[in-house]
Amino acid sequence: MSPNSTSSQSCSGSLFSSLTDINSLLEFLSDDDRPTFLIEVLSSNVAVPHIPRVVFQNAAFTSFLERTVTKDSYDDWLRSLSTSVAIPSSRPVKPFGGRAWSSKRFRNAWRVVYCSQWEDDRRLDTVAEASTEPNNPSQEDTDMTGSEHDQQDSSWSDAQEKIIDWTRFPSKVRQTTWIDFIKTYPFEKTYLGPMSRWSDELRRLAVQIMSSPFPRMVYWGQEQAILYNQAASALLGSKHPNFALGNRFMDVWGPEIHEKHMKMIRAALDRGTVAEAKEMEAILERNGFIEETYWDVVLQPCSGPDGQMVAVLNTYQECTSSVFQHQRRTVIDKVQAIIPTVDNFPDLWTSVAKELRNNLHDAAYSLIYTAVNQPTDSGYAHAIDRVDTFQLELQITSGVPAQTFESVVHAGERFHRPSLGPVFAEARKTQQVVVLQQDRLPPELALLVPDRGFVTTACVLPVASVSGQQIAFIVLGMNPRRLFTDESRLFLSHMNDLISKAAALISLPEEQRRDQEKFEQINFALSQQLQIIALKAEKNEETFTRMAQNAPFGMYMFDRDGNPKYVNNAYLRLIGLDRDTFEQAASRGLAWKDTIYEEDIDLASSIWTRMRDSKTAQTFEYRVKIPPVQPGEKPGIRTIETISFPEVDESGRIVTVQGWLMDISPRKRLESLMAQRLEDALETRRASENFIDMVSHEMRNPLSAILQLADGILGSLDIDIAKDPISLPADTINMMVDAAQTITLCAQHQKCIVDDILTLSKLDSSLLVITPDRVHPPTLIEKSLKMYDAELARADIEAKLVIEQSYLDARLNYVMLDPSRVLQVIINLLTNGIKFTRDCPTRKISVYLSAFEKP
């Protein structure tokens, strides 16, 4: 469907009849893969919404309309497009059909509208950037509970228990927008097949590459089916997702690239190493335009369970910046080599144009305009003197035909289109590189460069003599597939300086020229040495930065007011903040104050004030709060030791405060544990001493009774057995029996005390042994009561065994228990019972025997 449009290969002849280069434009647009169309721009502002006239559309746009949109939505979108000539040349367009669009005015009569980027891809990029911020406690994948000790001891086991395979357990893994997209993608229609039938090797590779923030691709199986992560989708451009995801490598990239790809893999397998490709060029659509990029590619074969190759892992590392720098250094070196080889202006312009023609990386085309009357060897009488009267002539062009531009330019001259005269006048006045972009870019410089697109940036380099008289201007149409940056401006400034020096040398007298050449040699040698020193300093700085970032302890640098100048990753991890949160806190004041435990804030503030006042190093300990991982959890506490020292300048003023941060929580826990064990040992010692004192008194009492009773027995038997026959009265015999029983009881009591001592000793040495035996519980209890019959009779205490119904219901006859330990417990209970019942009005002791299935 293509409402209000013409054929993809046709246009209105009347509208384009006045353009000499329209065929080139239409040919470029027709072959462009991006959906593109032209609308007519009215000569005056139109206030009433209307549907603009579509005068041309390419095949890609026609296919897009037929596949995705309806006529009503298409008409509404066309009404939203402004057709006024007052609109700037370049402007974004309202999204339509799930894509982002841009527009550019052409010849003040038409506006080119083209697809610039998938809208969904931008949304996915935004989500990916948010998910890779260095933060965040969730990225550490650790369960920070209130106990730091439990966290560290169980961190590895907890990590092993976490589920990371979202292909098998999607509900147990935290999802991202990209993974949701991959899970819902119809792989059953591709060579990979449905995700439910993926092999273990493919699942592992999928989980591995999707978690990487860098471009990663997997070529699976004999068909080399492609699977890639979000970062790699930008490398595929319009091929993503329908034409690339899950499809064969040969279908996506073609047979020629596929054959080169397989040769690299076979070579890698033969060598037993990975295959590498350095500085591979890739044309990508990112940052809102088609961009030239360079990548280092590594192809790594992956084995299956049988040891044979089942897939190839392709990793990408962008090296665009280094390639651009190398190319620019090459151009600078070649231009610099020109200086000693030319001695007149025609040779200079020819040599410069040759180098620009051979190095079209930054400049798509170049123009050299020279003064009509250039300085002669004898002076500058005919050089440009007044800005408003100079005349320039087009000397040499490269990259474009000379007929495209005016051969002579006068300052202030008015053509039917804007002249380059005002631009040259500005460059003559500032003697700096003039950058022309957007509305400042003259239409005649916004040329269509084959295979690159329309030039959107042009630069003018003024070439002047030593005395300031103008000699020439060099116009460069910058490569539209490269973003114009500060590095680009610095490169052009350096090249302009070299060309200006070469022109100045040509215009100098011979003697001055020789002196100038010597000066240039010395200057070049000094600049080379300075460059070497700068490179070494830069390398040392990179080494220090890398060491600081990978240090296991925190490193920081604050200014005298406490604003952070540098903190490494370990510092942020120790205080429990991500970098963004830390920077936001720093904008409100001392960033570290928010993380300190409330009870230690006053201590930290006083130490900070003391260090600023005394200008001496300070070492102290404080606690920081660790934010909880899950809602509802209590924040943890980490003990930190910091060593801070001020950096003081010559005037005695503090410049920075630097220091280190170390986690001493394990040491603190060890000290606390040792203190607790020492306290337990002291308490055990005190209890043992008390027990020994008590046992000493307890042993002395029955021993005294034994001695007294033994003396009584001996006294009652103090007779001469040879003279008198032994006949004792009944009272004496009863007294002896009673004394013997008491001696037995006291001896048993002493034995119990000794047994208690032995039991205590065995408990301290972990040698107490329980020996179960087959025992009849009522008999055991009656035996213990029998042992105390004499003492119970003396104290007039009635003791009895009461067997409850629960024991009878259980129908127990014998049970397994240690009779000596149970008897020891019953004896202790009876001893205490007799002791506290002896003086009571009612003296009864009952021992109850019950049985229960549960305690």
Order of alpha helices (4+ residues) and beta strands (2+ residues): alpha-alpha-beta-beta-alpha-alpha-beta-beta-beta-alpha-alpha-alpha-alpha-beta-beta-alpha-alpha-alpha-beta-beta-beta-alpha-alpha-beta-beta-beta-alpha-beta-beta-beta-beta-beta-alpha-alpha-beta-beta-alpha-alpha-alpha-beta-beta-beta-alpha-alpha-beta-alpha-alpha-beta-alpha-beta-alpha-beta
